[in-house]
Amino acid sequence: MRNRSRRQGFTLIELLVVIAIIAILIGLLLPAVQKVREAAARMSCSNNLKQISLAAHNYDSANGQLPPGNTSGTYIGALAYLLPFIEQDNIYRQIPTNFWSSPSSAGVWWGGAWTAGNNKIKTYQCPTDRNDMITPSSGIWAYIYTSGYTIYGGYFGPGYTSLGMTNYAPNAGYIGSGYPPYCGPYYTDSKTKIGQIPDGTSNTIAFGEYLGGHNPGTRDFVGTWIGVGGVATAWGLTETSEWYQFGGRHIGGVLFAFCDGSVRPIRRGADTTNFIYVSGMNDGAVVDPGNL
């Protein structure tokens, strides 16, 4: 006796319906996945700023003052000084010891500390931006610093992508030491003591997100962790950021670490005057960062 059975499969219409349902479900799922991914990246970025801020506290405890915003002569920025306090002592030791006095006559960092400057440091990278993967259209900042009444920058060509980049920069206040009441903790050859910030550590920005160039759209510049010094707040926190401004890519605002170690967002388009107040150390204005 032979038994015969008949297997029933999907018709073409049923198959198309199933595919359409799957496509709809994927379409609904992707935004949720992207939101979760961005939330994780934002948390990671916030943690980076927290580590940088705590490293500055430890530097102050060890040296009696915060690191300079940048060192005249070498153009080395504050983030380089914090290397031993974020478990990057091996990179710190690649920089000759005579580069650490401020001011210094040791020569520019790309002369004696080029090898160190080519290290990638995860703590100095925002996972949302990853500017070490970007080839900018114009160049890579060798240095950024404030002096007098403006901000200066010098850059290499766009091909120097082996250099270690940064998404964070120290706060120079309104425009560095040019306007003392509105000066931030980090300016050229600064020697700020964290216990002597007149406006209080919880009211003064220490570090913030920094993209180095035009955003959104094609990035014209990115910055190096070894050379980016204090960034000014004179030009506000606008929807479109440029090389002389703080800026980030997170939804909901740009992240800043305050001198007390807390990390808080400030929305793009926040009132420029109040933004300058929270960046200055000695302006006497008390502004709730939560309202910015």
C-alpha positions as CSV (number, residue, x, y, z in Angstrom):
1,M,0.0,0.0,0.0
2,R,1.3,3.4,-0.9
3,N,0.3,6.5,0.9
4,R,0.4,9.8,-0.8
5,S,0.5,13.1,1.0
6,R,0.3,16.6,-0.4
7,R,2.4,19.4,1.2
8,Q,0.8,22.7,1.1
9,G,3.1,25.7,0.7
10,F,2.7,29.5,0.6
11,T,1.1,31.0,-2.4
12,L,2.9,34.0,-4.0
13,I,0.4,36.4,-2.5
14,E,0.8,35.0,1.0
15,L,4.6,35.2,0.7
16,L,4.4,38.8,-0.4
17,V,2.1,39.6,2.5
18,V,4.5,38.1,5.0
19,I,7.5,40.0,3.4
20,A,5.5,43.2,3.6
21,I,4.7,42.6,7.3
22,I,8.3,41.9,8.1
23,A,9.4,45.1,6.3
24,I,6.8,47.1,8.3
25,L,8.1,45.5,11.6
26,I,11.7,46.3,10.6
27,G,10.7,49.9,9.8
28,L,9.1,50.2,13.2
29,L,12.0,48.6,15.0
30,L,14.9,50.6,13.4
31,P,14.1,54.0,14.9
32,A,13.9,52.3,18.3
33,V,17.2,50.6,17.8
34,Q,18.7,53.9,16.7
35,K,17.4,55.7,19.8
36,V,18.8,53.0,22.1
37,R,22.2,53.2,20.2
38,E,22.2,57.0,20.5
39,A,21.3,56.9,24.2
40,A,24.2,54.5,24.8
41,A,26.6,56.7,22.8
42,R,25.4,59.8,24.8
43,M,26.0,58.0,28.0
44,S,29.5,56.9,26.9
45,C,30.2,60.5,25.9
46,S,29.0,61.8,29.2
47,N,31.2,59.2,31.0
48,N,34.2,60.4,28.9
49,L,33.6,64.0,30.1
50,K,33.2,62.8,33.6
51,Q,36.6,61.0,33.5
52,I,38.3,64.1,32.0
53,S,36.8,66.3,34.7
54,L,37.9,63.9,37.5
55,A,41.3,63.6,35.9
56,A,41.6,67.4,36.2
57,H,40.7,67.2,39.9
58,N,43.4,64.6,40.4
59,Y,45.9,66.7,38.5
60,D,45.0,69.7,40.8
61,S,45.5,67.5,43.9
62,A,48.9,66.3,42.6
63,N,50.2,69.7,41.3
64,G,48.3,72.3,43.3
65,Q,46.6,73.7,40.2
66,L,44.7,72.7,37.1
67,P,46.7,72.1,33.9
68,P,47.1,75.1,31.5
69,G,44.6,75.5,28.8
70,N,47.6,75.2,26.5
71,T,51.3,75.9,26.8
72,S,52.9,78.7,24.9
73,G,55.9,77.6,22.9
74,T,54.9,73.9,22.6
75,Y,51.2,74.4,21.8
76,I,50.4,71.4,23.9
77,G,46.8,71.5,25.2
78,A,45.2,70.6,28.6
79,L,44.1,67.1,27.6
80,A,47.7,66.0,27.1
81,Y,48.5,67.0,30.7
82,L,45.8,64.7,32.0
83,L,47.1,61.5,30.3
84,P,48.6,59.9,33.5
85,F,45.2,60.5,35.2
86,I,43.2,58.5,32.6
87,E,45.5,55.5,32.6
88,Q,47.5,56.7,29.6
89,D,50.9,57.1,31.3
90,N,52.6,55.2,28.5
91,I,51.6,57.9,26.0
92,Y,52.5,60.6,28.5
93,R,56.1,59.2,28.8
94,Q,56.5,59.6,25.0
95,I,56.5,63.4,25.4
96,P,59.9,64.8,26.5
97,T,59.8,66.1,30.1
98,N,60.9,69.6,29.1
99,F,57.6,70.1,27.2
100,W,55.7,70.2,30.5
101,S,56.8,73.5,31.8
102,S,54.4,76.4,31.0
103,P,55.5,78.5,29.2
104,S,58.1,76.3,27.6
105,S,61.0,76.8,25.2
106,A,61.2,73.1,24.2
107,G,59.8,73.7,20.8
108,V,56.5,72.8,19.1
109,W,55.0,69.5,20.0
110,W,55.0,68.2,16.3
111,G,58.8,68.5,16.6
112,G,59.5,66.5,19.7
113,A,56.2,64.8,20.5
114,W,54.9,63.7,17.1
115,T,54.9,60.0,18.0
116,A,52.8,60.6,21.1
117,G,50.4,62.8,19.1
118,N,49.6,59.9,16.8
119,N,48.1,57.8,19.5
120,K,44.3,57.3,19.4
121,I,42.7,57.7,22.9
122,K,39.2,56.3,23.3
123,T,38.4,58.6,26.3
124,Y,38.9,61.6,24.0
125,Q,36.5,60.3,21.4
126,C,32.7,60.7,21.3
127,P,31.2,57.5,19.9
128,T,28.5,59.4,18.1
129,D,31.0,61.4,16.1
130,R,34.2,59.4,15.8
131,N,36.1,62.2,14.1
132,D,39.2,60.0,13.9
133,M,37.3,58.3,11.0
134,I,36.7,61.6,9.2
135,T,39.0,63.0,6.5
136,P,38.2,66.8,6.8
137,S,38.0,68.9,3.7
138,S,40.4,71.6,4.9
139,G,42.7,70.4,7.6
140,I,43.5,69.0,11.1
141,W,44.2,71.5,13.9
142,A,47.8,71.4,15.2
143,Y,46.7,73.9,17.9
144,I,43.8,76.0,19.1
145,Y,44.2,78.7,21.8
146,T,42.9,82.0,22.9
147,S,45.1,85.1,23.3
148,G,44.2,88.8,23.8
149,Y,40.8,89.3,22.2
150,T,40.5,86.4,19.8
151,I,41.1,82.7,19.2
152,Y,43.9,81.3,17.0
153,G,44.4,78.1,15.2
154,G,47.1,76.5,13.0
155,Y,46.5,73.3,11.0
156,F,48.1,70.6,9.0
157,G,46.6,69.4,5.7
158,P,43.7,67.0,5.6
159,G,45.9,64.0,5.0
160,Y,47.3,63.7,8.5
161,T,44.5,61.4,9.7
162,S,47.0,59.2,11.7
163,L,47.0,61.9,14.4
164,G,44.9,61.2,17.5
165,M,41.7,63.4,17.4
166,T,39.5,64.8,20.2
167,N,35.9,65.6,20.6
168,Y,36.5,67.5,23.8
169,A,38.1,70.8,24.7
170,P,38.8,72.9,27.8
171,N,36.8,76.0,28.5
172,A,38.6,79.4,28.1
173,G,35.6,81.4,28.9
174,Y,34.4,84.4,26.9
175,I,37.7,84.7,25.1
176,G,40.4,83.6,27.5
177,S,42.3,86.0,29.6
178,G,41.4,89.0,27.4
179,Y,38.3,89.7,29.6
180,P,39.3,88.7,33.1
181,P,35.8,88.6,34.7
182,Y,34.6,86.2,32.0
183,C,37.8,84.2,31.8
184,G,37.4,80.4,32.0
185,P,39.6,78.0,34.0
186,Y,41.7,77.0,30.9
187,Y,43.6,79.6,28.9
188,T,47.2,80.0,27.7
189,D,49.7,79.2,30.5
190,S,46.8,79.3,33.0
191,K,47.5,78.3,36.6
192,T,43.9,78.0,37.9
193,K,43.4,76.4,41.3
194,I,40.1,74.5,41.5
195,G,39.6,75.7,45.1
196,Q,39.8,79.3,44.1
197,I,37.2,79.7,41.4
198,P,35.1,82.7,42.6
199,D,31.9,81.8,40.9
200,G,32.0,78.2,42.3
201,T,32.8,74.9,40.7
202,S,29.2,74.0,40.1
203,N,28.6,77.2,38.2
204,T,31.7,77.1,35.9
205,I,32.3,75.0,32.8
206,A,35.5,73.0,32.7
207,F,35.3,71.0,29.5
208,G,32.8,70.6,26.6
209,E,32.2,68.8,23.4
210,Y,34.1,70.1,20.5
211,L,33.8,69.0,16.8
212,G,36.7,71.1,15.5
213,G,34.8,72.4,12.4
214,H,31.6,73.0,10.6
215,N,28.7,70.8,11.6
216,P,26.3,69.5,10.3
217,G,27.5,68.6,6.8
218,T,31.0,68.1,5.5
219,R,33.5,68.7,8.3
220,D,36.1,71.2,7.2
221,F,38.4,70.7,10.3
222,V,38.9,68.3,13.2
223,G,41.2,68.8,16.2
224,T,44.0,66.8,17.9
225,W,43.9,66.0,21.6
226,I,47.5,67.1,22.0
227,G,47.0,70.5,20.4
228,V,43.5,71.7,21.2
229,G,43.6,74.3,24.0
230,G,40.9,76.5,25.5
231,V,37.9,77.2,23.3
232,A,36.0,80.5,23.7
233,T,32.3,81.0,24.3
234,A,32.1,84.5,22.8
235,W,30.3,83.2,19.7
236,G,27.6,81.3,21.7
237,L,26.3,77.8,21.3
238,T,24.5,77.9,17.9
239,E,22.6,75.3,15.9
240,T,25.5,75.2,13.4
241,S,28.9,75.0,15.1
242,E,32.2,76.1,13.6
243,W,35.9,75.6,14.6
244,Y,35.9,78.4,17.1
245,Q,32.8,77.1,19.0
246,F,31.9,74.2,21.2
247,G,29.6,71.7,19.5
248,G,28.4,68.1,19.5
249,R,26.2,65.8,17.6
250,H,23.8,64.5,20.3
251,I,20.1,65.1,20.1
252,G,19.0,67.5,22.9
253,G,22.1,69.5,23.4
254,V,25.9,69.7,23.8
255,L,27.4,68.0,26.8
256,F,29.6,70.0,29.3
257,A,31.6,68.9,32.3
258,F,31.5,71.5,35.1
259,C,34.4,72.1,37.6
260,D,32.6,70.2,40.3
261,G,32.7,67.0,38.1
262,S,29.1,67.0,37.1
263,V,28.1,66.6,33.4
264,R,25.1,68.5,32.0
265,P,23.7,69.3,28.5
266,I,23.2,72.9,27.3
267,R,20.9,73.2,24.4
268,R,21.9,74.7,21.1
269,G,20.6,78.2,20.7
270,A,20.8,78.9,24.5
271,D,21.0,82.5,25.5
272,T,24.5,83.6,24.7
273,T,24.9,85.9,27.6
274,N,24.0,83.3,30.1
275,F,26.2,80.7,28.3
276,I,29.1,83.2,28.7
277,Y,28.3,83.6,32.4
278,V,28.5,79.8,33.1
279,S,31.8,79.7,31.2
280,G,33.4,82.6,33.2
281,M,35.0,82.1,36.6
282,N,34.7,85.6,38.1
283,D,31.7,87.3,36.6
284,G,29.5,87.1,39.8
285,A,26.5,85.9,37.8
286,V,24.6,82.8,39.1
287,V,23.0,81.0,36.2
288,D,21.2,77.6,36.6
289,P,22.7,75.4,33.8
290,G,19.4,73.5,33.8
291,N,17.7,76.5,32.3
292,L,20.1,76.8,29.4
